[in-house]
Amino acid sequence: MYKLLIRPLVFLLDAEMAHHFSFRAIKILSKLGFSGLFRKAFVINDPSLEREVFGLKFKNPVGLAAGFDKDAKLYNELSDFGFGFVEIGTLTPKPQEGNPKKRLFRLLDDEGIINRMGFNNKGVFEAVEQLKKKHRVLIGGNIGKNKLTPNENATKDYLICFEALFEHVDYFVVNVSSPNTPGLRELQDKKPLTKLLKKLKNQNGKLAKKHQLKEKPILLKIAPDLTDDQLLDIISIMEDSAIDGIIATNTTISRKGLKAHLTLAEEKGGLSGKPLAKRSTEVIRFLAEKSNKAFPIIGVGGIHSAEDALEKLDAGADLVQLYTGFVYEGPALIKKINQAILAKV
Protein backbone atom coordinates (compact mmCIF):
# COMPACT_ATOMS: atom_id res chain seq x y z
CA MET A 1 0.00 0.00 0.00
CA TYR A 2 2.78 2.42 0.91
CA LYS A 3 4.78 2.04 -2.30
CA LEU A 4 1.72 1.78 -4.56
CA LEU A 5 -0.42 4.57 -3.12
CA ILE A 6 1.10 6.65 -0.32
CA ARG A 7 4.63 7.17 -1.61
CA PRO A 8 3.65 8.34 -5.12
CA LEU A 9 1.35 10.97 -3.60
CA VAL A 10 3.86 12.14 -1.00
CA PHE A 11 6.64 12.26 -3.60
CA LEU A 12 4.60 14.79 -5.58
CA LEU A 13 5.58 17.27 -2.86
CA ASP A 14 8.95 18.96 -2.45
CA ALA A 15 11.16 16.64 -0.37
CA GLU A 16 11.31 18.82 2.74
CA MET A 17 7.61 19.63 2.52
CA ALA A 18 6.89 15.90 2.18
CA HIS A 19 8.88 15.24 5.35
CA HIS A 20 6.84 17.76 7.33
CA PHE A 21 3.59 16.44 5.84
CA SER A 22 4.47 12.84 6.77
CA PHE A 23 5.52 13.93 10.24
CA ARG A 24 2.20 15.69 10.87
CA ALA A 25 0.20 12.83 9.34
CA ILE A 26 1.79 10.28 11.70
CA LYS A 27 1.07 12.58 14.64
CA ILE A 28 -2.56 13.13 13.66
CA LEU A 29 -3.27 9.47 12.87
CA SER A 30 -1.82 8.45 16.22
CA LYS A 31 -4.02 10.97 18.04
CA LEU A 32 -7.03 9.57 16.16
CA GLY A 33 -6.35 6.12 17.60
CA PHE A 34 -4.41 4.45 14.78
CA SER A 35 -1.47 3.57 17.05
CA GLY A 36 -2.94 0.17 17.87
CA LEU A 37 -3.45 -0.62 14.19
CA PHE A 38 0.11 0.40 13.39
CA ARG A 39 1.47 -1.80 16.19
CA LYS A 40 -0.65 -4.75 15.04
CA ALA A 41 0.55 -4.33 11.46
CA PHE A 42 4.26 -3.72 12.05
CA VAL A 43 5.46 -4.66 15.55
CA ILE A 44 6.97 -8.09 16.19
CA ASN A 45 7.46 -9.01 19.84
CA ASP A 46 9.78 -11.98 20.05
CA PRO A 47 12.49 -12.65 22.63
CA SER A 48 14.78 -13.88 19.85
CA LEU A 49 14.93 -10.34 18.48
CA GLU A 50 16.12 -8.83 21.74
CA ARG A 51 19.70 -7.58 21.85
CA GLU A 52 21.83 -6.39 24.76
CA VAL A 53 24.35 -3.88 23.46
CA PHE A 54 26.50 -1.45 25.48
CA GLY A 55 24.48 -2.34 28.56
CA LEU A 56 21.06 -1.57 27.06
CA LYS A 57 18.33 -4.05 26.20
CA PHE A 58 16.83 -3.45 22.76
CA LYS A 59 13.47 -5.05 21.85
CA ASN A 60 14.84 -5.59 18.36
CA PRO A 61 17.96 -4.49 16.46
CA VAL A 62 16.27 -2.12 13.96
CA GLY A 63 16.36 1.58 14.82
CA LEU A 64 15.55 4.92 13.24
CA ALA A 65 18.58 7.08 12.52
CA ALA A 66 18.90 10.70 13.58
CA GLY A 67 17.40 13.36 11.32
CA PHE A 68 13.79 12.27 11.11
CA ASP A 69 12.72 13.28 14.62
CA LYS A 70 15.17 16.11 15.15
CA ASP A 71 13.32 17.77 18.03
CA ALA A 72 12.06 14.66 19.86
CA LYS A 73 8.41 15.25 19.00
CA LEU A 74 7.47 11.89 17.47
CA TYR A 75 9.54 9.13 19.08
CA ASN A 76 6.65 7.29 20.74
CA GLU A 77 4.51 7.36 17.60
CA LEU A 78 7.46 6.13 15.51
CA SER A 79 7.93 3.20 17.88
CA ASP A 80 4.48 1.99 16.76
CA PHE A 81 6.04 1.09 13.39
CA GLY A 82 8.24 -1.50 15.06
CA PHE A 83 11.50 0.35 15.68
CA GLY A 84 13.56 -1.06 18.53
CA PHE A 85 15.10 2.37 19.20
CA VAL A 86 14.78 5.93 17.92
CA GLU A 87 17.61 8.43 17.66
CA ILE A 88 16.67 12.10 17.98
CA GLY A 89 18.64 15.12 16.79
CA THR A 90 21.12 16.24 15.77
CA LEU A 91 20.62 18.75 18.60
CA THR A 92 22.67 21.87 19.27
CA PRO A 93 22.73 24.13 22.35
CA LYS A 94 21.01 27.04 20.61
CA PRO A 95 18.14 26.79 18.11
CA GLN A 96 19.20 27.29 14.51
CA GLU A 97 17.43 27.45 11.17
CA GLY A 98 19.97 25.39 9.30
CA ASN A 99 21.08 26.11 5.75
CA PRO A 100 19.00 28.08 3.23
CA LYS A 101 16.30 26.20 1.34
CA LYS A 102 16.17 24.31 -1.04
CA ARG A 103 18.30 21.83 0.89
CA LEU A 104 16.77 18.36 0.47
CA PHE A 105 16.75 16.49 -2.85
CA ARG A 106 15.47 13.07 -3.93
CA LEU A 107 17.53 11.08 -6.41
CA LEU A 108 14.75 8.76 -7.58
CA ASP A 109 16.81 6.78 -10.11
CA ASP A 110 19.39 6.05 -7.41
CA GLU A 111 16.92 5.69 -4.51
CA GLY A 112 18.96 8.21 -2.59
CA ILE A 113 18.64 11.60 -0.93
CA ILE A 114 21.03 14.55 -0.84
CA ASN A 115 20.61 16.80 2.16
CA ARG A 116 22.37 19.92 3.34
CA MET A 117 20.01 20.67 6.21
CA GLY A 118 22.73 21.99 8.50
CA PHE A 119 21.55 20.82 11.95
CA ASN A 120 18.24 22.68 11.79
CA ASN A 121 16.64 22.20 15.21
CA LYS A 122 14.89 24.10 17.98
CA GLY A 123 17.71 23.61 20.45
CA VAL A 124 18.47 21.02 23.07
CA PHE A 125 16.43 22.61 25.85
CA GLU A 126 13.18 22.48 23.87
CA ALA A 127 13.89 18.83 23.06
CA VAL A 128 14.32 18.15 26.78
CA GLU A 129 10.76 19.36 27.38
CA GLN A 130 9.52 16.91 24.74
CA LEU A 131 11.51 14.09 26.32
CA LYS A 132 9.78 14.48 29.67
CA LYS A 133 6.93 12.35 28.30
CA LYS A 134 6.98 8.65 29.11
CA HIS A 135 9.12 6.77 26.57
CA ARG A 136 7.80 3.62 24.88
CA VAL A 137 11.12 3.03 23.16
CA LEU A 138 14.85 3.44 23.81
CA ILE A 139 16.03 6.94 22.83
CA GLY A 140 19.42 7.99 21.51
CA GLY A 141 20.49 11.61 21.73
CA ASN A 142 22.54 12.78 18.74
CA ILE A 143 24.49 15.95 19.62
CA GLY A 144 26.46 18.50 17.64
CA LYS A 145 27.72 22.06 17.70
CA ASN A 146 26.10 25.26 16.52
CA LYS A 147 27.23 26.50 13.12
CA LEU A 148 28.62 29.75 14.52
CA THR A 149 30.62 28.04 17.26
CA PRO A 150 34.30 27.86 16.21
CA ASN A 151 35.91 24.44 16.39
CA GLU A 152 38.17 25.51 19.25
CA ASN A 153 35.01 26.04 21.35
CA ALA A 154 33.08 23.02 20.03
CA THR A 155 33.65 20.92 23.15
CA LYS A 156 31.59 23.38 25.19
CA ASP A 157 28.60 22.92 22.83
CA TYR A 158 28.79 19.13 23.10
CA LEU A 159 29.04 19.31 26.89
CA ILE A 160 25.99 21.61 27.11
CA CYS A 161 23.92 19.14 25.08
CA PHE A 162 25.27 16.18 27.01
CA GLU A 163 24.36 17.62 30.39
CA ALA A 164 20.92 18.81 29.26
CA LEU A 165 19.98 15.39 27.84
CA PHE A 166 21.67 13.17 30.40
CA GLU A 167 18.56 12.27 32.40
CA HIS A 168 16.34 11.95 29.33
CA VAL A 169 18.08 9.69 26.78
CA ASP A 170 19.40 6.14 26.92
CA TYR A 171 22.58 6.69 24.92
CA PHE A 172 24.48 9.51 23.22
CA VAL A 173 25.84 9.93 19.71
CA VAL A 174 28.64 12.40 19.07
CA ASN A 175 28.15 13.76 15.56
CA VAL A 176 31.38 15.14 14.12
CA SER A 177 30.79 13.69 10.65
CA SER A 178 28.00 15.70 9.04
CA PRO A 179 29.25 17.39 5.85
CA ASN A 180 26.71 20.22 6.21
CA THR A 181 28.25 22.26 9.04
CA PRO A 182 31.41 24.05 7.85
CA GLY A 183 34.56 22.64 9.45
CA LEU A 184 32.74 20.01 11.51
CA ARG A 185 34.51 17.04 9.95
CA GLU A 186 37.84 18.51 11.04
CA LEU A 187 36.84 17.39 14.53
CA GLN A 188 37.31 13.79 13.32
CA ASP A 189 41.07 14.32 13.34
CA LYS A 190 42.75 12.23 16.01
CA LYS A 191 43.88 14.92 18.43
CA PRO A 192 40.69 17.06 18.69
CA LEU A 193 38.43 14.01 18.61
CA THR A 194 40.29 12.20 21.40
CA LYS A 195 40.17 15.37 23.51
CA LEU A 196 36.42 15.81 22.91
CA LEU A 197 35.54 12.21 23.70
CA LYS A 198 37.65 12.14 26.86
CA LYS A 199 35.91 15.31 28.11
CA LEU A 200 32.51 13.75 27.46
CA LYS A 201 33.58 10.52 29.14
CA ASN A 202 34.72 12.47 32.20
CA GLN A 203 31.45 14.44 32.28
CA ASN A 204 29.54 11.18 31.99
CA GLY A 205 31.03 9.97 35.26
CA LYS A 206 30.33 13.24 37.05
CA LEU A 207 26.70 13.41 35.92
CA ALA A 208 26.08 9.75 36.76
CA LYS A 209 27.30 10.40 40.29
CA LYS A 210 25.31 13.62 40.59
CA HIS A 211 22.02 12.06 39.45
CA GLN A 212 22.69 8.64 41.01
CA LEU A 213 22.34 6.96 37.62
CA LYS A 214 24.50 4.67 35.53
CA GLU A 215 26.81 6.26 33.00
CA LYS A 216 25.22 6.60 29.57
CA PRO A 217 26.76 4.83 26.57
CA ILE A 218 28.60 7.24 24.26
CA LEU A 219 28.84 6.42 20.56
CA LEU A 220 30.77 8.15 17.80
CA LYS A 221 29.17 8.65 14.38
CA ILE A 222 31.75 8.60 11.60
CA ALA A 223 31.83 9.53 7.93
CA PRO A 224 32.04 6.91 5.17
CA ASP A 225 34.68 9.01 3.41
CA LEU A 226 37.50 8.21 5.86
CA THR A 227 40.57 6.44 4.50
CA ASP A 228 41.81 3.14 5.92
CA ASP A 229 44.49 5.01 7.89
CA GLN A 230 41.85 7.32 9.33
CA LEU A 231 39.69 4.33 10.26
CA LEU A 232 42.68 2.81 12.05
CA ASP A 233 42.97 6.11 13.92
CA ILE A 234 39.30 5.74 14.89
CA ILE A 235 40.04 2.32 16.38
CA SER A 236 42.94 3.83 18.33
CA ILE A 237 40.72 6.69 19.52
CA MET A 238 38.10 4.21 20.69
CA GLU A 239 40.73 2.50 22.82
CA ASP A 240 42.16 5.74 24.20
CA SER A 241 38.82 7.36 25.02
CA ALA A 242 37.06 4.20 26.24
CA ILE A 243 33.74 5.23 24.75
CA ASP A 244 31.17 2.57 23.98
CA GLY A 245 30.60 2.19 20.26
CA ILE A 246 30.55 3.44 16.67
CA ILE A 247 27.79 4.38 14.26
CA ALA A 248 28.93 3.64 10.72
CA THR A 249 28.16 5.66 8.74
CA ASN A 250 26.92 9.19 8.19
CA THR A 251 26.17 10.52 4.69
CA THR A 252 28.84 10.70 2.00
CA ILE A 253 30.19 13.57 -0.08
CA SER A 254 31.06 11.11 -2.86
CA ARG A 255 28.95 11.13 -6.03
CA LYS A 256 30.53 8.08 -7.64
CA GLY A 257 28.32 6.00 -9.92
CA LEU A 258 25.11 8.03 -9.64
CA LYS A 259 22.44 7.72 -12.33
CA ALA A 260 20.84 11.06 -11.44
CA HIS A 261 21.05 14.03 -13.81
CA LEU A 262 24.39 15.81 -13.39
CA THR A 263 22.79 19.02 -12.11
CA LEU A 264 20.97 17.17 -9.34
CA ALA A 265 23.89 14.88 -8.51
CA GLU A 266 26.17 17.88 -8.02
CA GLU A 267 23.98 19.49 -5.35
CA LYS A 268 26.09 20.06 -2.25
CA GLY A 269 25.39 18.03 0.86
CA GLY A 270 25.49 14.51 2.20
CA LEU A 271 24.23 11.63 0.09
CA SER A 272 22.27 8.81 1.74
CA GLY A 273 20.37 5.79 0.49
CA LYS A 274 21.30 2.95 -1.85
CA PRO A 275 24.45 4.63 -3.26
CA LEU A 276 25.91 4.54 0.27
CA ALA A 277 25.17 0.86 0.96
CA LYS A 278 28.40 -0.72 -0.26
CA ARG A 279 30.76 1.80 1.35
CA SER A 280 29.04 1.80 4.73
CA THR A 281 29.23 -2.00 4.81
CA GLU A 282 32.93 -1.83 3.90
CA VAL A 283 33.56 0.53 6.82
CA ILE A 284 31.65 -1.74 9.21
CA ARG A 285 33.61 -4.80 8.09
CA PHE A 286 36.96 -2.96 8.30
CA LEU A 287 36.30 -1.69 11.83
CA ALA A 288 35.01 -5.05 13.05
CA GLU A 289 37.91 -7.02 11.61
CA LYS A 290 40.76 -4.63 12.42
CA SER A 291 39.56 -4.08 15.99
CA ASN A 292 38.73 -7.75 16.52
CA LYS A 293 35.21 -6.64 17.46
CA ALA A 294 36.52 -4.55 20.35
CA PHE A 295 33.40 -2.36 20.41
CA PRO A 296 29.77 -2.52 19.21
CA ILE A 297 28.84 -1.04 15.83
CA ILE A 298 25.50 0.32 14.65
CA GLY A 299 25.30 -0.07 10.88
CA VAL A 300 23.48 2.55 8.83
CA GLY A 301 23.56 3.55 5.19
CA GLY A 302 21.63 2.22 2.22
CA ILE A 303 19.41 -0.32 3.97
CA HIS A 304 16.43 -0.68 1.62
CA SER A 305 15.70 -4.39 2.11
CA ALA A 306 16.00 -7.16 4.67
CA GLU A 307 18.98 -8.48 2.72
CA ASP A 308 20.75 -5.11 3.07
CA ALA A 309 20.28 -5.23 6.84
CA LEU A 310 21.52 -8.82 7.10
CA GLU A 311 24.58 -7.89 5.06
CA LYS A 312 25.51 -5.22 7.61
CA LEU A 313 24.90 -7.54 10.53
CA ASP A 314 27.04 -10.21 8.86
CA ALA A 315 29.77 -7.60 8.30
CA GLY A 316 29.97 -6.95 12.03
CA ALA A 317 27.15 -4.59 12.99
CA ASP A 318 25.33 -5.34 16.24
CA LEU A 319 22.33 -3.14 15.42
CA VAL A 320 21.13 -1.32 12.30
CA GLN A 321 19.39 1.96 11.58
CA LEU A 322 17.17 3.19 8.76
CA TYR A 323 16.36 6.60 7.36
CA THR A 324 16.32 6.87 3.58
CA GLY A 325 15.17 3.25 3.27
CA PHE A 326 12.28 4.09 5.60
CA VAL A 327 11.34 6.98 3.28
CA TYR A 328 11.50 4.89 0.10
CA GLU A 329 10.19 1.55 1.39
CA GLY A 330 7.84 2.55 4.22
CA PRO A 331 7.33 0.99 7.66
CA ALA A 332 6.86 -2.54 6.28
CA LEU A 333 10.66 -2.61 5.85
CA ILE A 334 11.17 -2.73 9.63
CA LYS A 335 8.96 -5.80 9.94
CA LYS A 336 10.63 -7.49 6.96
CA ILE A 337 14.07 -7.02 8.53
CA ASN A 338 12.95 -8.40 11.86
CA GLN A 339 11.30 -11.37 10.14
CA ALA A 340 14.49 -12.07 8.21
CA ILE A 341 16.52 -11.97 11.41
CA LEU A 342 14.09 -14.40 13.06
CA ALA A 343 14.33 -16.72 10.07
CA LYS A 344 18.07 -17.04 10.67
CA VAL A 345 17.73 -17.89 14.37
C-alpha positions as CSV (number, residue, x, y, z in Angstrom):
1,M,0.0,0.0,0.0
2,Y,2.8,2.4,0.9
3,K,4.8,2.0,-2.3
4,L,1.7,1.8,-4.6
5,L,-0.4,4.6,-3.1
6,I,1.1,6.7,-0.3
7,R,4.6,7.2,-1.6
8,P,3.7,8.3,-5.1
9,L,1.4,11.0,-3.6
10,V,3.9,12.1,-1.0
11,F,6.6,12.3,-3.6
12,L,4.6,14.8,-5.6
13,L,5.6,17.3,-2.9
14,D,8.9,19.0,-2.5
15,A,11.2,16.6,-0.4
16,E,11.3,18.8,2.7
17,M,7.6,19.6,2.5
18,A,6.9,15.9,2.2
19,H,8.9,15.2,5.3
20,H,6.8,17.8,7.3
21,F,3.6,16.4,5.8
22,S,4.5,12.8,6.8
23,F,5.5,13.9,10.2
24,R,2.2,15.7,10.9
25,A,0.2,12.8,9.3
26,I,1.8,10.3,11.7
27,K,1.1,12.6,14.6
28,I,-2.6,13.1,13.7
29,L,-3.3,9.5,12.9
30,S,-1.8,8.4,16.2
31,K,-4.0,11.0,18.0
32,L,-7.0,9.6,16.2
33,G,-6.4,6.1,17.6
34,F,-4.4,4.5,14.8
35,S,-1.5,3.6,17.1
36,G,-2.9,0.2,17.9
37,L,-3.5,-0.6,14.2
38,F,0.1,0.4,13.4
39,R,1.5,-1.8,16.2
40,K,-0.6,-4.7,15.0
41,A,0.6,-4.3,11.5
42,F,4.3,-3.7,12.1
43,V,5.5,-4.7,15.6
44,I,7.0,-8.1,16.2
45,N,7.5,-9.0,19.8
46,D,9.8,-12.0,20.0
47,P,12.5,-12.7,22.6
48,S,14.8,-13.9,19.8
49,L,14.9,-10.3,18.5
50,E,16.1,-8.8,21.7
51,R,19.7,-7.6,21.8
52,E,21.8,-6.4,24.8
53,V,24.3,-3.9,23.5
54,F,26.5,-1.5,25.5
55,G,24.5,-2.3,28.6
56,L,21.1,-1.6,27.1
57,K,18.3,-4.1,26.2
58,F,16.8,-3.4,22.8
59,K,13.5,-5.1,21.8
60,N,14.8,-5.6,18.4
61,P,18.0,-4.5,16.5
62,V,16.3,-2.1,14.0
63,G,16.4,1.6,14.8
64,L,15.5,4.9,13.2
65,A,18.6,7.1,12.5
66,A,18.9,10.7,13.6
67,G,17.4,13.4,11.3
68,F,13.8,12.3,11.1
69,D,12.7,13.3,14.6
70,K,15.2,16.1,15.1
71,D,13.3,17.8,18.0
72,A,12.1,14.7,19.9
73,K,8.4,15.2,19.0
74,L,7.5,11.9,17.5
75,Y,9.5,9.1,19.1
76,N,6.7,7.3,20.7
77,E,4.5,7.4,17.6
78,L,7.5,6.1,15.5
79,S,7.9,3.2,17.9
80,D,4.5,2.0,16.8
81,F,6.0,1.1,13.4
82,G,8.2,-1.5,15.1
83,F,11.5,0.3,15.7
84,G,13.6,-1.1,18.5
85,F,15.1,2.4,19.2
86,V,14.8,5.9,17.9
87,E,17.6,8.4,17.7
88,I,16.7,12.1,18.0
89,G,18.6,15.1,16.8
90,T,21.1,16.2,15.8
91,L,20.6,18.8,18.6
92,T,22.7,21.9,19.3
93,P,22.7,24.1,22.3
94,K,21.0,27.0,20.6
95,P,18.1,26.8,18.1
96,Q,19.2,27.3,14.5
97,E,17.4,27.5,11.2
98,G,20.0,25.4,9.3
99,N,21.1,26.1,5.7
100,P,19.0,28.1,3.2
101,K,16.3,26.2,1.3
102,K,16.2,24.3,-1.0
103,R,18.3,21.8,0.9
104,L,16.8,18.4,0.5
105,F,16.8,16.5,-2.9
106,R,15.5,13.1,-3.9
107,L,17.5,11.1,-6.4
108,L,14.8,8.8,-7.6
109,D,16.8,6.8,-10.1
110,D,19.4,6.0,-7.4
111,E,16.9,5.7,-4.5
112,G,19.0,8.2,-2.6
113,I,18.6,11.6,-0.9
114,I,21.0,14.5,-0.8
115,N,20.6,16.8,2.2
116,R,22.4,19.9,3.3
117,M,20.0,20.7,6.2
118,G,22.7,22.0,8.5
119,F,21.6,20.8,11.9
120,N,18.2,22.7,11.8
121,N,16.6,22.2,15.2
122,K,14.9,24.1,18.0
123,G,17.7,23.6,20.4
124,V,18.5,21.0,23.1
125,F,16.4,22.6,25.8
126,E,13.2,22.5,23.9
127,A,13.9,18.8,23.1
128,V,14.3,18.1,26.8
129,E,10.8,19.4,27.4
130,Q,9.5,16.9,24.7
131,L,11.5,14.1,26.3
132,K,9.8,14.5,29.7
133,K,6.9,12.4,28.3
134,K,7.0,8.6,29.1
135,H,9.1,6.8,26.6
136,R,7.8,3.6,24.9
137,V,11.1,3.0,23.2
138,L,14.9,3.4,23.8
139,I,16.0,6.9,22.8
140,G,19.4,8.0,21.5
141,G,20.5,11.6,21.7
142,N,22.5,12.8,18.7
143,I,24.5,15.9,19.6
144,G,26.5,18.5,17.6
145,K,27.7,22.1,17.7
146,N,26.1,25.3,16.5
147,K,27.2,26.5,13.1
148,L,28.6,29.8,14.5
149,T,30.6,28.0,17.3
150,P,34.3,27.9,16.2
151,N,35.9,24.4,16.4
152,E,38.2,25.5,19.3
153,N,35.0,26.0,21.3
154,A,33.1,23.0,20.0
155,T,33.7,20.9,23.2
156,K,31.6,23.4,25.2
157,D,28.6,22.9,22.8
158,Y,28.8,19.1,23.1
159,L,29.0,19.3,26.9
160,I,26.0,21.6,27.1
161,C,23.9,19.1,25.1
162,F,25.3,16.2,27.0
163,E,24.4,17.6,30.4
164,A,20.9,18.8,29.3
165,L,20.0,15.4,27.8
166,F,21.7,13.2,30.4
167,E,18.6,12.3,32.4
168,H,16.3,11.9,29.3
169,V,18.1,9.7,26.8
170,D,19.4,6.1,26.9
171,Y,22.6,6.7,24.9
172,F,24.5,9.5,23.2
173,V,25.8,9.9,19.7
174,V,28.6,12.4,19.1
175,N,28.2,13.8,15.6
176,V,31.4,15.1,14.1
177,S,30.8,13.7,10.6
178,S,28.0,15.7,9.0
179,P,29.3,17.4,5.9
180,N,26.7,20.2,6.2
181,T,28.3,22.3,9.0
182,P,31.4,24.1,7.9
183,G,34.6,22.6,9.4
184,L,32.7,20.0,11.5
185,R,34.5,17.0,9.9
186,E,37.8,18.5,11.0
187,L,36.8,17.4,14.5
188,Q,37.3,13.8,13.3
189,D,41.1,14.3,13.3
190,K,42.7,12.2,16.0
191,K,43.9,14.9,18.4
192,P,40.7,17.1,18.7
193,L,38.4,14.0,18.6
194,T,40.3,12.2,21.4
195,K,40.2,15.4,23.5
196,L,36.4,15.8,22.9
197,L,35.5,12.2,23.7
198,K,37.6,12.1,26.9
199,K,35.9,15.3,28.1
200,L,32.5,13.8,27.5
201,K,33.6,10.5,29.1
202,N,34.7,12.5,32.2
203,Q,31.5,14.4,32.3
204,N,29.5,11.2,32.0
205,G,31.0,10.0,35.3
206,K,30.3,13.2,37.0
207,L,26.7,13.4,35.9
208,A,26.1,9.7,36.8
209,K,27.3,10.4,40.3
210,K,25.3,13.6,40.6
211,H,22.0,12.1,39.4
212,Q,22.7,8.6,41.0
213,L,22.3,7.0,37.6
214,K,24.5,4.7,35.5
215,E,26.8,6.3,33.0
216,K,25.2,6.6,29.6
217,P,26.8,4.8,26.6
218,I,28.6,7.2,24.3
219,L,28.8,6.4,20.6
220,L,30.8,8.1,17.8
221,K,29.2,8.6,14.4
222,I,31.8,8.6,11.6
223,A,31.8,9.5,7.9
224,P,32.0,6.9,5.2
225,D,34.7,9.0,3.4
226,L,37.5,8.2,5.9
227,T,40.6,6.4,4.5
228,D,41.8,3.1,5.9
229,D,44.5,5.0,7.9
230,Q,41.8,7.3,9.3
231,L,39.7,4.3,10.3
232,L,42.7,2.8,12.0
233,D,43.0,6.1,13.9
234,I,39.3,5.7,14.9
235,I,40.0,2.3,16.4
236,S,42.9,3.8,18.3
237,I,40.7,6.7,19.5
238,M,38.1,4.2,20.7
239,E,40.7,2.5,22.8
240,D,42.2,5.7,24.2
241,S,38.8,7.4,25.0
242,A,37.1,4.2,26.2
243,I,33.7,5.2,24.8
244,D,31.2,2.6,24.0
245,G,30.6,2.2,20.3
246,I,30.6,3.4,16.7
247,I,27.8,4.4,14.3
248,A,28.9,3.6,10.7
249,T,28.2,5.7,8.7
250,N,26.9,9.2,8.2
251,T,26.2,10.5,4.7
252,T,28.8,10.7,2.0
253,I,30.2,13.6,-0.1
254,S,31.1,11.1,-2.9
255,R,28.9,11.1,-6.0
256,K,30.5,8.1,-7.6
257,G,28.3,6.0,-9.9
258,L,25.1,8.0,-9.6
259,K,22.4,7.7,-12.3
260,A,20.8,11.1,-11.4
261,H,21.0,14.0,-13.8
262,L,24.4,15.8,-13.4
263,T,22.8,19.0,-12.1
264,L,21.0,17.2,-9.3
265,A,23.9,14.9,-8.5
266,E,26.2,17.9,-8.0
267,E,24.0,19.5,-5.3
268,K,26.1,20.1,-2.2
269,G,25.4,18.0,0.9
270,G,25.5,14.5,2.2
271,L,24.2,11.6,0.1
272,S,22.3,8.8,1.7
273,G,20.4,5.8,0.5
274,K,21.3,2.9,-1.8
275,P,24.5,4.6,-3.3
276,L,25.9,4.5,0.3
277,A,25.2,0.9,1.0
278,K,28.4,-0.7,-0.3
279,R,30.8,1.8,1.3
280,S,29.0,1.8,4.7
281,T,29.2,-2.0,4.8
282,E,32.9,-1.8,3.9
283,V,33.6,0.5,6.8
284,I,31.6,-1.7,9.2
285,R,33.6,-4.8,8.1
286,F,37.0,-3.0,8.3
287,L,36.3,-1.7,11.8
288,A,35.0,-5.0,13.1
289,E,37.9,-7.0,11.6
290,K,40.8,-4.6,12.4
291,S,39.6,-4.1,16.0
292,N,38.7,-7.7,16.5
293,K,35.2,-6.6,17.5
294,A,36.5,-4.5,20.4
295,F,33.4,-2.4,20.4
296,P,29.8,-2.5,19.2
297,I,28.8,-1.0,15.8
298,I,25.5,0.3,14.7
299,G,25.3,-0.1,10.9
300,V,23.5,2.5,8.8
301,G,23.6,3.6,5.2
302,G,21.6,2.2,2.2
303,I,19.4,-0.3,4.0
304,H,16.4,-0.7,1.6
305,S,15.7,-4.4,2.1
306,A,16.0,-7.2,4.7
307,E,19.0,-8.5,2.7
308,D,20.7,-5.1,3.1
309,A,20.3,-5.2,6.8
310,L,21.5,-8.8,7.1
311,E,24.6,-7.9,5.1
312,K,25.5,-5.2,7.6
313,L,24.9,-7.5,10.5
314,D,27.0,-10.2,8.9
315,A,29.8,-7.6,8.3
316,G,30.0,-6.9,12.0
317,A,27.1,-4.6,13.0
318,D,25.3,-5.3,16.2
319,L,22.3,-3.1,15.4
320,V,21.1,-1.3,12.3
321,Q,19.4,2.0,11.6
322,L,17.2,3.2,8.8
323,Y,16.4,6.6,7.4
324,T,16.3,6.9,3.6
325,G,15.2,3.3,3.3
326,F,12.3,4.1,5.6
327,V,11.3,7.0,3.3
328,Y,11.5,4.9,0.1
329,E,10.2,1.5,1.4
330,G,7.8,2.5,4.2
331,P,7.3,1.0,7.7
332,A,6.9,-2.5,6.3
333,L,10.7,-2.6,5.8
334,I,11.2,-2.7,9.6
335,K,9.0,-5.8,9.9
336,K,10.6,-7.5,7.0
337,I,14.1,-7.0,8.5
338,N,13.0,-8.4,11.9
339,Q,11.3,-11.4,10.1
340,A,14.5,-12.1,8.2
341,I,16.5,-12.0,11.4
342,L,14.1,-14.4,13.1
343,A,14.3,-16.7,10.1
344,K,18.1,-17.0,10.7
345,V,17.7,-17.9,14.4
